Amino acid sequence: MLTATNIGTLITCSPDVGNGRPMIAGTRTSVSRVVVLYKQGANAEEITRRISHLNLAQVYAALAYYHANRDQIENELTQAESEYWSLATLHSQKDKKADE
């Protein structure tokens, strides 16, 4: 007998995992990680090749979550990019001081 997957269980949010960001259940892969690849032009099949522990249902669930909660995920991506550039600038400044 085949068992059906309740698609509502494929994405979870918990303060204990991923700082409360939406994650693919049973993994440490965030919805945002899938979305970054999607925005770079990867389709669902390509994403499963790049993140090999995910299956198509998980990737499609992440993409559905993104499309249903676009503002939330875009804010996460913007915040992550801002943090990246802040750290890159800080690191660059430390390198310059070390060279002096």
N, C-alpha and C positions, 0 to 999 in steps of 0.2 A: 504494500500500500504506500503510495506517495504521500509525503507530508508537505503541506504548503507553508511557505514562509510568510509571516505577518510582516509586511514591509515597514510598518510603523515601528518595528523593533530594530531596524538596521542602523539608525542614527541615534546616538545618546548624547546627553549633556550632563556632566557631573562636575562639581567643583574639585573632586578628587582626581580627575583625569583631564589633562589638557587645559587646566585652569578654567574649566567651565565652558570651553569652546565645544561646538558640535563635533563629535568624533564618530567614526564608523565603529559600530559596536564590536567588541571583542578584539579591537586593534588599538594601536596608538596612532592611527592615521586620522588626521583632521579632515573635515570637509574642505577646509581652505586649501590643503595640499592638493586635493583632487581638482579643485577649481583653478588653481594656478596652471596646472597642466592643460586643463580644458581651455583656458583663456589664451594659452600659447598655441592652440590649434589642434591639440590631441583629441581624438574621439574616444569613446568609452573603451573600445577594444585596445587602443594604443595605451590608454591609462592602465589597463590591467596588465599589459606587457611591462610597463615601466614600474608599476607597484605590484609585483607578482603575487603578493599574499592576498590581494583583493580579487573578488569575482565580479562579473558584470552586474549582478543585482546590487552589490554594495556600491559600485561606481555610479550606477543610475540613481540609487537612493541619495547619494551625496549630491549629484547634479540636480535632482528634484528638490532637495532641501535648499540648495543654493537659489534655484529659480523661485522658490516660495518665500525665501528669506534673503533676498538679494542685498538689501541695505545692511543687514547685520553682517553678512560675509564680506561685503565690500569695505565696511568699516574695519573689520579684523585685518583685511589685507592692507589697508591704508596704514593702520597702526603698526603692523609688522614691518612695513617698508620704512616708516618713520623711525622706528627703533633701530633698524638695520643701519640707516644713514647716520643716526646719532652715534652709534657704536663705531662705525667706520671713520667718522670725523674724529672722535676721541682717540681711536687707535692711531690715526694719521698724525695727530698732534703729539702723541707720546713718542712716535718714531722720530719726528722732527726734533724734539727736545733731546732725545738720546743721541742724535747725530751732532748736536752742537758741542 
